[in-house]
């Protein structure tokens, strides 16, 4: 049984190695492109002003008090159990 597991694990090494090599080949310049993008975002953000847009979004939000269902459920369950015990 252990030998079969070992064979299966070893048989997966080759496809994984080929997949990793393929990803490495096609995405090798991706990290450099991300560095350029980050530099551009620090310089000007592509004309995007986060403080204005996030401020407008903040003003448009409504704050709502959340009501939990479980505490009410516990009280109802307690009342039902008290009725059954009587």
PDB file of N, CA, C and O in Angstrom:
ATOM      1  N   UNK A   1       0.814  -1.194   0.000  1.00  0.00           N
ATOM      2  CA  UNK A   1       0.000   0.000   0.000  1.00  0.00           C
ATOM      3  C   UNK A   1       0.861   1.263   0.000  1.00  0.00           C
ATOM      4  O   UNK A   1       0.594   2.215  -0.732  1.00  0.00           O
ATOM      5  N   UNK A   2       1.892   1.248   0.832  1.00  0.00           N
ATOM      6  CA  UNK A   2       2.775   2.414   0.885  1.00  0.00           C
ATOM      7  C   UNK A   2       3.520   2.597  -0.437  1.00  0.00           C
ATOM      8  O   UNK A   2       3.788   3.723  -0.854  1.00  0.00           O
ATOM      9  N   UNK A   3       3.847   1.497  -1.084  1.00  0.00           N
ATOM     10  CA  UNK A   3       4.560   1.569  -2.359  1.00  0.00           C
ATOM     11  C   UNK A   3       3.667   2.195  -3.429  1.00  0.00           C
ATOM     12  O   UNK A   3       4.143   2.987  -4.243  1.00  0.00           O
ATOM     13  N   UNK A   4       2.375   1.848  -3.435  1.00  0.00           N
ATOM     14  CA  UNK A   4       1.447   2.439  -4.395  1.00  0.00           C
ATOM     15  C   UNK A   4       1.318   3.943  -4.172  1.00  0.00           C
ATOM     16  O   UNK A   4       1.275   4.719  -5.127  1.00  0.00           O
ATOM     17  N   UNK A   5       1.257   4.347  -2.908  1.00  0.00           N
ATOM     18  CA  UNK A   5       1.169   5.775  -2.601  1.00  0.00           C
ATOM     19  C   UNK A   5       2.422   6.502  -3.073  1.00  0.00           C
ATOM     20  O   UNK A   5       2.340   7.606  -3.611  1.00  0.00           O
ATOM     21  N   UNK A   6       3.563   5.890  -2.873  1.00  0.00           N
ATOM     22  CA  UNK A   6       4.833   6.490  -3.300  1.00  0.00           C
ATOM     23  C   UNK A   6       4.876   6.631  -4.815  1.00  0.00           C
ATOM     24  O   UNK A   6       5.325   7.655  -5.329  1.00  0.00           O
ATOM     25  N   UNK A   7       4.410   5.608  -5.538  1.00  0.00           N
ATOM     26  CA  UNK A   7       4.386   5.666  -7.007  1.00  0.00           C
ATOM     27  C   UNK A   7       3.478   6.782  -7.488  1.00  0.00           C
ATOM     28  O   UNK A   7       3.831   7.511  -8.416  1.00  0.00           O
ATOM     29  N   UNK A   8       2.306   6.928  -6.867  1.00  0.00           N
ATOM     30  CA  UNK A   8       1.384   7.984  -7.259  1.00  0.00           C
ATOM     31  C   UNK A   8       1.972   9.367  -6.995  1.00  0.00           C
ATOM     32  O   UNK A   8       1.837  10.271  -7.820  1.00  0.00           O
ATOM     33  N   UNK A   9       2.624   9.530  -5.844  1.00  0.00           N
ATOM     34  CA  UNK A   9       3.247  10.814  -5.525  1.00  0.00           C
ATOM     35  C   UNK A   9       4.369  11.141  -6.496  1.00  0.00           C
ATOM     36  O   UNK A   9       4.498  12.282  -6.941  1.00  0.00           O
ATOM     37  N   UNK A  10       5.187  10.136  -6.829  1.00  0.00           N
ATOM     38  CA  UNK A  10       6.278  10.363  -7.761  1.00  0.00           C
ATOM     39  C   UNK A  10       5.766  10.625  -9.174  1.00  0.00           C
ATOM     40  O   UNK A  10       6.377  11.381  -9.930  1.00  0.00           O
ATOM     41  N   UNK A  11       4.645  10.000  -9.530  1.00  0.00           N
ATOM     42  CA  UNK A  11       4.110  10.228 -10.875  1.00  0.00           C
ATOM     43  C   UNK A  11       3.535  11.629 -11.029  1.00  0.00           C
ATOM     44  O   UNK A  11       3.354  12.095 -12.154  1.00  0.00           O
ATOM     45  N   UNK A  12       3.250  12.300  -9.941  1.00  0.00           N
ATOM     46  CA  UNK A  12       2.730  13.668 -10.014  1.00  0.00           C
ATOM     47  C   UNK A  12       3.842  14.717 -10.071  1.00  0.00           C
ATOM     48  O   UNK A  12       3.578  15.878 -10.383  1.00  0.00           O
ATOM     49  N   UNK A  13       5.071  14.323  -9.775  1.00  0.00           N
ATOM     50  CA  UNK A  13       6.180  15.283  -9.784  1.00  0.00           C
ATOM     51  C   UNK A  13       6.417  15.828 -11.183  1.00  0.00           C
ATOM     52  O   UNK A  13       6.647  17.027 -11.345  1.00  0.00           O
ATOM     53  N   UNK A  14       6.365  14.980 -12.186  1.00  0.00           N
ATOM     54  CA  UNK A  14       6.649  15.414 -13.562  1.00  0.00           C
ATOM     55  C   UNK A  14       5.606  16.413 -14.058  1.00  0.00           C
ATOM     56  O   UNK A  14       5.996  17.461 -14.570  1.00  0.00           O
ATOM     57  N   UNK A  15       4.293  16.149 -13.935  1.00  0.00           N
ATOM     58  CA  UNK A  15       3.329  17.153 -14.386  1.00  0.00           C
ATOM     59  C   UNK A  15       3.429  18.463 -13.607  1.00  0.00           C
ATOM     60  O   UNK A  15       3.268  19.542 -14.177  1.00  0.00           O
ATOM     61  N   UNK A  16       3.695  18.367 -12.300  1.00  0.00           N
ATOM     62  CA  UNK A  16       3.833  19.585 -11.507  1.00  0.00           C
ATOM     63  C   UNK A  16       5.048  20.388 -11.954  1.00  0.00           C
ATOM     64  O   UNK A  16       4.983  21.613 -12.058  1.00  0.00           O
ATOM     65  N   UNK A  17       6.142  19.706 -12.215  1.00  0.00           N
ATOM     66  CA  UNK A  17       7.351  20.386 -12.668  1.00  0.00           C
ATOM     67  C   UNK A  17       7.112  21.069 -14.007  1.00  0.00           C
ATOM     68  O   UNK A  17       7.547  22.202 -14.214  1.00  0.00           O
ATOM     69  N   UNK A  18       6.430  20.393 -14.908  1.00  0.00           N
ATOM     70  CA  UNK A  18       6.119  21.002 -16.209  1.00  0.00           C
ATOM     71  C   UNK A  18       5.179  22.194 -16.052  1.00  0.00           C
ATOM     72  O   UNK A  18       5.348  23.208 -16.730  1.00  0.00           O
ATOM     73  N   UNK A  19       4.210  22.084 -15.182  1.00  0.00           N
ATOM     74  CA  UNK A  19       3.290  23.201 -14.948  1.00  0.00           C
ATOM     75  C   UNK A  19       4.034  24.389 -14.363  1.00  0.00           C
ATOM     76  O   UNK A  19       3.820  25.520 -14.799  1.00  0.00           O
ATOM     77  N   UNK A  20       4.898  24.162 -13.390  1.00  0.00           N
ATOM     78  CA  UNK A  20       5.671  25.254 -12.798  1.00  0.00           C
ATOM     79  C   UNK A  20       6.569  25.915 -13.835  1.00  0.00           C
ATOM     80  O   UNK A  20       6.698  27.139 -13.857  1.00  0.00           O
ATOM     81  N   UNK A  21       7.187  25.117 -14.686  1.00  0.00           N
ATOM     82  CA  UNK A  21       8.056  25.671 -15.724  1.00  0.00           C
ATOM     83  C   UNK A  21       7.246  26.515 -16.700  1.00  0.00           C
ATOM     84  O   UNK A  21       7.696  27.582 -17.115  1.00  0.00           O
ATOM     85  N   UNK A  22       6.059  26.049 -17.068  1.00  0.00           N
ATOM     86  CA  UNK A  22       5.188  26.794 -17.982  1.00  0.00           C
ATOM     87  C   UNK A  22       4.762  28.129 -17.373  1.00  0.00           C
ATOM     88  O   UNK A  22       4.803  29.161 -18.043  1.00  0.00           O
ATOM     89  N   UNK A  23       4.355  28.108 -16.109  1.00  0.00           N
ATOM     90  CA  UNK A  23       3.954  29.347 -15.427  1.00  0.00           C
ATOM     91  C   UNK A  23       5.140  30.291 -15.319  1.00  0.00           C
ATOM     92  O   UNK A  23       4.991  31.490 -15.553  1.00  0.00           O
ATOM     93  N   UNK A  24       6.296  29.784 -14.975  1.00  0.00           N
ATOM     94  CA  UNK A  24       7.492  30.610 -14.853  1.00  0.00           C
ATOM     95  C   UNK A  24       7.844  31.251 -16.189  1.00  0.00           C
ATOM     96  O   UNK A  24       8.233  32.418 -16.230  1.00  0.00           O
ATOM     97  N   UNK A  25       7.713  30.500 -17.284  1.00  0.00           N
ATOM     98  CA  UNK A  25       8.043  31.028 -18.600  1.00  0.00           C
ATOM     99  C   UNK A  25       7.094  32.144 -19.012  1.00  0.00           C
ATOM    100  O   UNK A  25       7.544  33.192 -19.475  1.00  0.00           O
ATOM    101  N   UNK A  26       5.794  31.940 -18.853  1.00  0.00           N
ATOM    102  CA  UNK A  26       4.821  32.910 -19.336  1.00  0.00           C
ATOM    103  C   UNK A  26       4.617  34.099 -18.406  1.00  0.00           C
ATOM    104  O   UNK A  26       4.200  35.164 -18.860  1.00  0.00           O
ATOM    105  N   UNK A  27       4.899  33.943 -17.126  1.00  0.00           N
ATOM    106  CA  UNK A  27       4.667  35.028 -16.182  1.00  0.00           C
ATOM    107  C   UNK A  27       5.955  35.570 -15.586  1.00  0.00           C
ATOM    108  O   UNK A  27       5.933  36.129 -14.489  1.00  0.00           O
ATOM    109  N   UNK A  28       7.067  35.421 -16.272  1.00  0.00           N
ATOM    110  CA  UNK A  28       8.346  35.863 -15.722  1.00  0.00           C
ATOM    111  C   UNK A  28       8.431  37.382 -15.611  1.00  0.00           C
ATOM    112  O   UNK A  28       9.119  37.875 -14.717  1.00  0.00           O
ATOM    113  N   UNK A  29       7.764  38.149 -16.477  1.00  0.00           N
ATOM    114  CA  UNK A  29       7.816  39.609 -16.417  1.00  0.00           C
ATOM    115  C   UNK A  29       6.730  40.226 -15.587  1.00  0.00           C
ATOM    116  O   UNK A  29       6.641  41.451 -15.509  1.00  0.00           O
ATOM    117  N   UNK A  30       5.897  39.421 -14.962  1.00  0.00           N
ATOM    118  CA  UNK A  30       4.751  39.951 -14.227  1.00  0.00           C
ATOM    119  C   UNK A  30       5.175  40.773 -13.016  1.00  0.00           C
ATOM    120  O   UNK A  30       4.578  41.817 -12.751  1.00  0.00           O
ATOM    121  N   UNK A  31       6.176  40.338 -12.282  1.00  0.00           N
ATOM    122  CA  UNK A  31       6.604  41.048 -11.080  1.00  0.00           C
ATOM    123  C   UNK A  31       7.172  42.410 -11.442  1.00  0.00           C
ATOM    124  O   UNK A  31       6.917  43.386 -10.737  1.00  0.00           O
ATOM    125  N   UNK A  32       7.938  42.498 -12.528  1.00  0.00           N
ATOM    126  CA  UNK A  32       8.490  43.782 -12.961  1.00  0.00           C
ATOM    127  C   UNK A  32       7.362  44.735 -13.347  1.00  0.00           C
ATOM    128  O   UNK A  32       7.435  45.929 -13.055  1.00  0.00           O
ATOM    129  N   UNK A  33       6.325  44.221 -13.998  1.00  0.00           N
ATOM    130  CA  UNK A  33       5.193  45.066 -14.372  1.00  0.00           C
ATOM    131  C   UNK A  33       4.469  45.561 -13.133  1.00  0.00           C
ATOM    132  O   UNK A  33       3.993  46.696 -13.109  1.00  0.00           O
ATOM    133  N   UNK A  34       4.377  44.729 -12.104  1.00  0.00           N
ATOM    134  CA  UNK A  34       3.722  45.161 -10.875  1.00  0.00           C
ATOM    135  C   UNK A  34       4.531  46.261 -10.197  1.00  0.00           C
ATOM    136  O   UNK A  34       3.945  47.179  -9.623  1.00  0.00           O
ATOM    137  N   UNK A  35       5.849  46.196 -10.248  1.00  0.00           N
ATOM    138  CA  UNK A  35       6.674  47.243  -9.665  1.00  0.00           C
ATOM    139  C   UNK A  35       6.422  48.572 -10.365  1.00  0.00           C
ATOM    140  O   UNK A  35       6.307  49.605  -9.706  1.00  0.00           O
ATOM    141  N   UNK A  36       6.335  48.555 -11.705  1.00  0.00           N
ATOM    142  CA  UNK A  36       6.058  49.778 -12.447  1.00  0.00           C
ATOM    143  C   UNK A  36       4.685  50.338 -12.087  1.00  0.00           C
ATOM    144  O   UNK A  36       4.524  51.550 -11.941  1.00  0.00           O
ATOM    145  N   UNK A  37       3.711  49.468 -11.946  1.00  0.00           N
ATOM    146  CA  UNK A  37       2.363  49.899 -11.599  1.00  0.00           C
ATOM    147  C   UNK A  37       2.345  50.529 -10.215  1.00  0.00           C
ATOM    148  O   UNK A  37       1.700  51.557 -10.006  1.00  0.00           O
ATOM    149  N   UNK A  38       3.041  49.925  -9.283  1.00  0.00           N
ATOM    150  CA  UNK A  38       3.074  50.483  -7.931  1.00  0.00           C
ATOM    151  C   UNK A  38       3.743  51.847  -7.915  1.00  0.00           C
ATOM    152  O   UNK A  38       3.298  52.744  -7.199  1.00  0.00           O
ATOM    153  N   UNK A  39       4.805  52.018  -8.695  1.00  0.00           N
ATOM    154  CA  UNK A  39       5.461  53.333  -8.769  1.00  0.00           C
ATOM    155  C   UNK A  39       4.519  54.379  -9.343  1.00  0.00           C
ATOM    156  O   UNK A  39       4.471  55.508  -8.856  1.00  0.00           O
ATOM    157  N   UNK A  40       3.768  54.009 -10.380  1.00  0.00           N
ATOM    158  CA  UNK A  40       2.836  54.959 -10.984  1.00  0.00           C
ATOM    159  C   UNK A  40       1.716  55.323 -10.017  1.00  0.00           C
ATOM    160  O   UNK A  40       1.274  56.471  -9.983  1.00  0.00           O
ATOM    161  N   UNK A  41       1.257  54.358  -9.234  1.00  0.00           N
ATOM    162  CA  UNK A  41       0.202  54.633  -8.266  1.00  0.00           C
ATOM    163  C   UNK A  41       0.702  55.575  -7.182  1.00  0.00           C
ATOM    164  O   UNK A  41      -0.060  56.414  -6.700  1.00  0.00           O
ATOM    165  N   UNK A  42       1.967  55.456  -6.787  1.00  0.00           N
ATOM    166  CA  UNK A  42       2.517  56.347  -5.785  1.00  0.00           C
ATOM    167  C   UNK A  42       2.685  57.755  -6.326  1.00  0.00           C
ATOM    168  O   UNK A  42       2.516  58.727  -5.589  1.00  0.00           O
ATOM    169  N   UNK A  43       3.018  57.877  -7.609  1.00  0.00           N
ATOM    170  CA  UNK A  43       3.241  59.195  -8.191  1.00  0.00           C
ATOM    171  C   UNK A  43       1.935  59.962  -8.379  1.00  0.00           C
ATOM    172  O   UNK A  43       1.863  61.142  -8.034  1.00  0.00           O
ATOM    173  N   UNK A  44       0.915  59.322  -8.913  1.00  0.00           N
ATOM    174  CA  UNK A  44      -0.283  60.087  -9.179  1.00  0.00           C
ATOM    175  C   UNK A  44      -1.544  59.273  -9.152  1.00  0.00           C
ATOM    176  O   UNK A  44      -2.638  59.837  -9.109  1.00  0.00           O
ATOM    177  N   UNK A  45      -1.431  58.004  -9.175  1.00  0.00           N
ATOM    178  CA  UNK A  45      -2.595  57.149  -9.093  1.00  0.00           C
ATOM    179  C   UNK A  45      -3.457  57.153 -10.331  1.00  0.00           C
ATOM    180  O   UNK A  45      -4.667  56.950 -10.231  1.00  0.00           O
ATOM    181  N   UNK A  46      -2.879  57.377 -11.490  1.00  0.00           N
ATOM    182  CA  UNK A  46      -3.624  57.350 -12.752  1.00  0.00           C
ATOM    183  C   UNK A  46      -4.773  58.354 -12.743  1.00  0.00           C
ATOM    184  O   UNK A  46      -5.815  58.092 -13.343  1.00  0.00           O
ATOM    185  N   UNK A  47      -4.609  59.496 -12.077  1.00  0.00           N
ATOM    186  CA  UNK A  47      -5.669  60.491 -12.023  1.00  0.00           C
ATOM    187  C   UNK A  47      -6.758  60.139 -11.037  1.00  0.00           C
ATOM    188  O   UNK A  47      -7.832  60.739 -11.075  1.00  0.00           O
ATOM    189  N   UNK A  48      -6.522  59.206 -10.173  1.00  0.00           N
ATOM    190  CA  UNK A  48      -7.509  58.752  -9.192  1.00  0.00           C
ATOM    191  C   UNK A  48      -7.168  59.389  -7.865  1.00  0.00           C
ATOM    192  O   UNK A  48      -6.057  59.212  -7.366  1.00  0.00           O
ATOM    193  N   UNK A  49      -8.115  60.142  -7.267  1.00  0.00           N
ATOM    194  CA  UNK A  49      -7.888  60.775  -5.959  1.00  0.00           C
ATOM    195  C   UNK A  49      -8.655  59.988  -4.904  1.00  0.00           C
ATOM    196  O   UNK A  49      -9.860  60.184  -4.742  1.00  0.00           O
ATOM    197  N   UNK A  50      -7.976  59.104  -4.187  1.00  0.00           N
ATOM    198  CA  UNK A  50      -8.680  58.246  -3.248  1.00  0.00           C
ATOM    199  C   UNK A  50      -9.360  59.015  -2.120  1.00  0.00           C
ATOM    200  O   UNK A  50     -10.413  58.591  -1.644  1.00  0.00           O
ATOM    201  N   UNK A  51      -8.790  60.125  -1.684  1.00  0.00           N
ATOM    202  CA  UNK A  51      -9.405  60.831  -0.558  1.00  0.00           C
ATOM    203  C   UNK A  51     -10.764  61.403  -0.950  1.00  0.00           C
ATOM    204  O   UNK A  51     -11.700  61.370  -0.151  1.00  0.00           O
ATOM    205  N   UNK A  52     -10.886  61.926  -2.167  1.00  0.00           N
ATOM    206  CA  UNK A  52     -12.178  62.480  -2.605  1.00  0.00           C
ATOM    207  C   UNK A  52     -13.198  61.376  -2.848  1.00  0.00           C
ATOM    208  O   UNK A  52     -14.340  61.469  -2.400  1.00  0.00           O
ATOM    209  N   UNK A  53     -12.786  60.338  -3.554  1.00  0.00           N
ATOM    210  CA  UNK A  53     -13.756  59.292  -3.891  1.00  0.00           C
ATOM    211  C   UNK A  53     -14.180  58.518  -2.648  1.00  0.00           C
ATOM    212  O   UNK A  53     -15.353  58.169  -2.513  1.00  0.00           O
ATOM    213  N   UNK A  54     -13.244  58.244  -1.738  1.00  0.00           N
ATOM    214  CA  UNK A  54     -13.609  57.525  -0.522  1.00  0.00           C
ATOM    215  C   UNK A  54     -14.421  58.407   0.413  1.00  0.00           C
ATOM    216  O   UNK A  54     -15.281  57.912   1.141  1.00  0.00           O
ATOM    217  N   UNK A  55     -14.157  59.707   0.402  1.00  0.00           N
ATOM    218  CA  UNK A  55     -14.953  60.631   1.214  1.00  0.00           C
ATOM    219  C   UNK A  55     -16.390  60.675   0.740  1.00  0.00           C
ATOM    220  O   UNK A  55     -17.311  60.689   1.557  1.00  0.00           O
ATOM    221  N   UNK A  56     -16.597  60.697  -0.575  1.00  0.00           N
ATOM    222  CA  UNK A  56     -17.948  60.690  -1.125  1.00  0.00           C
ATOM    223  C   UNK A  56     -18.646  59.371  -0.801  1.00  0.00           C
ATOM    224  O   UNK A  56     -19.839  59.363  -0.498  1.00  0.00           O
ATOM    225  N   UNK A  57     -17.928  58.280  -0.861  1.00  0.00           N
ATOM    226  CA  UNK A  57     -18.503  56.981  -0.525  1.00  0.00           C
ATOM    227  C   UNK A  57     -18.886  56.932   0.949  1.00  0.00           C
ATOM    228  O   UNK A  57     -19.935  56.394   1.304  1.00  0.00           O
ATOM    229  N   UNK A  58     -18.046  57.488   1.799  1.00  0.00           N
ATOM    230  CA  UNK A  58     -18.313  57.519   3.240  1.00  0.00           C
ATOM    231  C   UNK A  58     -19.572  58.325   3.542  1.00  0.00           C
ATOM    232  O   UNK A  58     -20.368  57.936   4.397  1.00  0.00           O
ATOM    233  N   UNK A  59     -19.756  59.441   2.848  1.00  0.00           N
ATOM    234  CA  UNK A  59     -20.937  60.268   3.062  1.00  0.00           C
ATOM    235  C   UNK A  59     -22.214  59.563   2.619  1.00  0.00           C
ATOM    236  O   UNK A  59     -23.286  59.813   3.170  1.00  0.00           O
ATOM    237  N   UNK A  60     -22.105  58.688   1.629  1.00  0.00           N
ATOM    238  CA  UNK A  60     -23.274  57.996   1.108  1.00  0.00           C
ATOM    239  C   UNK A  60     -23.676  56.761   1.895  1.00  0.00           C
ATOM    240  O   UNK A  60     -24.718  56.168   1.617  1.00  0.00           O
ATOM    241  N   UNK A  61     -22.875  56.361   2.868  1.00  0.00           N
ATOM    242  CA  UNK A  61     -23.185  55.160   3.647  1.00  0.00           C
ATOM    243  C   UNK A  61     -24.188  55.450   4.752  1.00  0.00           C
ATOM    244  O   UNK A  61     -24.143  56.508   5.379  1.00  0.00           O
ATOM    245  N   UNK A  62     -25.083  54.518   4.984  1.00  0.00           N
ATOM    246  CA  UNK A  62     -26.014  54.599   6.102  1.00  0.00           C
ATOM    247  C   UNK A  62     -25.560  53.617   7.162  1.00  0.00           C
ATOM    248  O   UNK A  62     -25.237  52.470   6.853  1.00  0.00           O
ATOM    249  N   UNK A  63     -25.535  54.062   8.418  1.00  0.00           N
ATOM    250  CA  UNK A  63     -25.142  53.184   9.511  1.00  0.00           C
ATOM    251  C   UNK A  63     -26.404  52.561  10.087  1.00  0.00           C
ATOM    252  O   UNK A  63     -27.345  53.267  10.451  1.00  0.00           O
ATOM    253  N   UNK A  64     -26.420  51.257  10.167  1.00  0.00           N
ATOM    254  CA  UNK A  64     -27.588  50.524  10.633  1.00  0.00           C
ATOM    255  C   UNK A  64     -27.171  49.662  11.821  1.00  0.00           C
ATOM    256  O   UNK A  64     -26.120  49.021  11.792  1.00  0.00           O
ATOM    257  N   UNK A  65     -27.989  49.649  12.854  1.00  0.00           N
ATOM    258  CA  UNK A  65     -27.721  48.800  14.012  1.00  0.00           C
ATOM    259  C   UNK A  65     -28.132  47.371  13.675  1.00  0.00           C
ATOM    260  O   UNK A  65     -29.261  47.122  13.251  1.00  0.00           O
ATOM    261  N   UNK A  66     -27.225  46.458  13.865  1.00  0.00           N
ATOM    262  CA  UNK A  66     -27.501  45.047  13.556  1.00  0.00           C
ATOM    263  C   UNK A  66     -28.194  44.391  14.738  1.00  0.00           C
ATOM    264  O   UNK A  66     -27.793  44.584  15.886  1.00  0.00           O
ATOM    265  N   UNK A  67     -29.218  43.627  14.461  1.00  0.00           N
ATOM    266  CA  UNK A  67     -29.902  42.880  15.507  1.00  0.00           C
ATOM    267  C   UNK A  67     -29.584  41.397  15.330  1.00  0.00           C
ATOM    268  O   UNK A  67     -29.830  40.817  14.272  1.00  0.00           O
ATOM    269  N   UNK A  68     -29.045  40.810  16.360  1.00  0.00           N
ATOM    270  CA  UNK A  68     -28.659  39.407  16.306  1.00  0.00           C
ATOM    271  C   UNK A  68     -29.872  38.517  16.460  1.00  0.00           C
ATOM    272  O   UNK A  68     -30.775  38.827  17.237  1.00  0.00           O
ATOM    273  N   UNK A  69     -29.903  37.423  15.738  1.00  0.00           N
ATOM    274  CA  UNK A  69     -31.024  36.487  15.800  1.00  0.00           C
ATOM    275  C   UNK A  69     -30.845  35.474  16.929  1.00  0.00           C
ATOM    276  O   UNK A  69     -31.833  35.038  17.521  1.00  0.00           O
ATOM    277  N   UNK A  70     -29.615  35.094  17.235  1.00  0.00           N
ATOM    278  CA  UNK A  70     -29.400  34.031  18.219  1.00  0.00           C
ATOM    279  C   UNK A  70     -29.806  34.389  19.649  1.00  0.00           C
ATOM    280  O   UNK A  70     -30.405  33.543  20.312  1.00  0.00           O
ATOM    281  N   UNK A  71     -29.521  35.582  20.165  1.00  0.00           N
ATOM    282  CA  UNK A  71     -29.975  35.862  21.533  1.00  0.00           C
ATOM    283  C   UNK A  71     -31.499  35.769  21.657  1.00  0.00           C
ATOM    284  O   UNK A  71     -32.001  35.263  22.660  1.00  0.00           O
ATOM    285  N   UNK A  72     -32.232  36.242  20.666  1.00  0.00           N
ATOM    286  CA  UNK A  72     -33.685  36.122  20.707  1.00  0.00           C
ATOM    287  C   UNK A  72     -34.089  34.653  20.629  1.00  0.00           C
ATOM    288  O   UNK A  72     -35.052  34.236  21.274  1.00  0.00           O
ATOM    289  N   UNK A  73     -33.370  33.885  19.858  1.00  0.00           N
ATOM    290  CA  UNK A  73     -33.668  32.472  19.722  1.00  0.00           C
ATOM    291  C   UNK A  73     -33.462  31.756  21.050  1.00  0.00           C
ATOM    292  O   UNK A  73     -34.240  30.872  21.407  1.00  0.00           O
ATOM    293  N   UNK A  74     -32.427  32.131  21.778  1.00  0.00           N
ATOM    294  CA  UNK A  74     -32.161  31.501  23.064  1.00  0.00           C
ATOM    295  C   UNK A  74     -33.292  31.764  24.045  1.00  0.00           C
ATOM    296  O   UNK A  74     -33.691  30.875  24.797  1.00  0.00           O
ATOM    297  N   UNK A  75     -33.807  32.986  24.032  1.00  0.00           N
ATOM    298  CA  UNK A  75     -34.908  33.313  24.936  1.00  0.00           C
ATOM    299  C   UNK A  75     -36.167  32.521  24.567  1.00  0.00           C
ATOM    300  O   UNK A  75     -36.887  32.042  25.443  1.00  0.00           O
ATOM    301  N   UNK A  76     -36.420  32.391  23.276  1.00  0.00           N
ATOM    302  CA  UNK A  76     -37.589  31.616  22.844  1.00  0.00           C
ATOM    303  C   UNK A  76     -37.423  30.141  23.203  1.00  0.00           C
ATOM    304  O   UNK A  76     -38.368  29.503  23.667  1.00  0.00           O
ATOM    305  N   UNK A  77     -36.218  29.599  22.989  1.00  0.00           N
ATOM    306  CA  UNK A  77     -35.973  28.197  23.315  1.00  0.00           C
ATOM    307  C   UNK A  77     -36.103  27.961  24.814  1.00  0.00           C
ATOM    308  O   UNK A  77     -36.624  26.930  25.240  1.00  0.00           O
ATOM    309  N   UNK A  78     -35.636  28.907  25.608  1.00  0.00           N
ATOM    310  CA  UNK A  78     -35.746  28.785  27.062  1.00  0.00           C
ATOM    311  C   UNK A  78     -37.222  28.775  27.485  1.00  0.00           C
ATOM    312  O   UNK A  78     -37.621  27.991  28.347  1.00  0.00           O
ATOM    313  N   UNK A  79     -38.015  29.637  26.881  1.00  0.00           N
ATOM    314  CA  UNK A  79     -39.442  29.688  27.217  1.00  0.00           C
ATOM    315  C   UNK A  79     -40.128  28.377  26.831  1.00  0.00           C
ATOM    316  O   UNK A  79     -40.956  27.863  27.583  1.00  0.00           O
ATOM    317  N   UNK A  80     -39.792  27.846  25.680  1.00  0.00           N
ATOM    318  CA  UNK A  80     -40.398  26.574  25.245  1.00  0.00           C
ATOM    319  C   UNK A  80     -39.995  25.446  26.190  1.00  0.00           C
ATOM    320  O   UNK A  80     -40.833  24.625  26.563  1.00  0.00           O
ATOM    321  N   UNK A  81     -38.726  25.395  26.578  1.00  0.00           N
ATOM    322  CA  UNK A  81     -38.266  24.337  27.485  1.00  0.00           C
ATOM    323  C   UNK A  81     -38.912  24.455  28.863  1.00  0.00           C
ATOM    324  O   UNK A  81     -39.221  23.443  29.492  1.00  0.00           O
ATOM    325  N   UNK A  82     -39.114  25.671  29.329  1.00  0.00           N
ATOM    326  CA  UNK A  82     -39.779  25.855  30.631  1.00  0.00           C
ATOM    327  C   UNK A  82     -41.211  25.351  30.559  1.00  0.00           C
ATOM    328  O   UNK A  82     -41.706  24.761  31.520  1.00  0.00           O
ATOM    329  N   UNK A  83     -41.890  25.576  29.427  1.00  0.00           N
ATOM    330  CA  UNK A  83     -43.256  25.087  29.274  1.00  0.00           C
ATOM    331  C   UNK A  83     -43.282  23.561  29.249  1.00  0.00           C
ATOM    332  O   UNK A  83     -44.200  22.955  29.802  1.00  0.00           O
ATOM    333  N   UNK A  84     -42.296  22.932  28.620  1.00  0.00           N
ATOM    334  CA  UNK A  84     -42.248  21.480  28.554  1.00  0.00           C
ATOM    335  C   UNK A  84     -41.941  20.851  29.917  1.00  0.00           C
ATOM    336  O   UNK A  84     -42.439  19.770  30.232  1.00  0.00           O
ATOM    337  N   UNK A  85     -41.127  21.523  30.712  1.00  0.00           N
ATOM    338  CA  UNK A  85     -40.742  20.985  32.015  1.00  0.00           C
ATOM    339  C   UNK A  85     -41.929  21.024  32.976  1.00  0.00           C
ATOM    340  O   UNK A  85     -42.062  20.136  33.818  1.00  0.00           O
ATOM    341  N   UNK A  86     -42.777  22.014  32.871  1.00  0.00           N
ATOM    342  CA  UNK A  86     -43.920  22.146  33.792  1.00  0.00           C
ATOM    343  C   UNK A  86     -44.884  21.067  33.637  1.00  0.00           C
ATOM    344  O   UNK A  86     -45.896  21.038  34.338  1.00  0.00           O
TER     345      UNK A  86
END
